Amino acid sequence: MEADYRDGERLGVTGTPAFFINGRFISGAQPFEAFKAIIDDELGN
């Protein structure tokens, strides 16, 4: 658990929820559209 905590700190996570989509960081509660935009971008849509 300590290693996970340190990894999160190193990657800029300061709270929950925190998400990574293909290495792209999303912090905090976000609407569906925020996730969709990143996923579509990653898929090249």
C-alpha positions as CSV (number, residue, x, y, z in Angstrom):
1,M,0.0,0.0,0.0
2,E,2.8,2.4,0.8
3,A,4.4,1.8,-2.7
4,D,1.0,2.5,-4.3
5,Y,0.7,5.7,-2.3
6,R,4.2,6.8,-3.3
7,D,3.5,6.0,-7.0
8,G,0.3,8.1,-6.8
9,E,2.2,11.0,-5.3
10,R,4.9,10.8,-8.0
11,L,2.3,10.9,-10.7
12,G,0.5,13.9,-9.3
13,V,-2.4,12.2,-7.5
14,T,-3.6,14.4,-4.6
15,G,-6.9,12.8,-3.8
16,T,-9.6,10.4,-5.0
17,P,-11.1,9.7,-7.4
18,A,-8.1,9.7,-9.7
19,F,-8.0,8.0,-13.1
20,F,-5.4,7.2,-15.8
21,I,-6.5,6.5,-19.3
22,N,-3.5,5.5,-21.4
23,G,-1.3,7.5,-19.1
24,R,-3.5,10.6,-19.2
25,F,-4.5,11.7,-15.7
26,I,-8.0,12.7,-14.8
27,S,-8.5,14.1,-11.3
28,G,-11.7,14.3,-9.3
29,A,-15.2,13.4,-10.2
30,Q,-15.8,14.2,-13.8
31,P,-18.8,13.9,-16.1
32,F,-19.0,11.1,-18.7
33,E,-18.1,13.6,-21.4
34,A,-14.7,14.2,-19.9
35,F,-13.9,10.5,-20.1
36,K,-15.4,10.1,-23.5
37,A,-13.4,13.0,-25.0
38,I,-10.1,11.4,-23.8
39,I,-11.1,7.9,-24.9
40,D,-12.2,9.1,-28.3
41,D,-8.9,11.1,-28.7
42,E,-6.9,8.0,-27.7
43,L,-8.8,5.9,-30.2
44,G,-8.3,8.5,-32.9
45,N,-12.0,9.2,-33.3
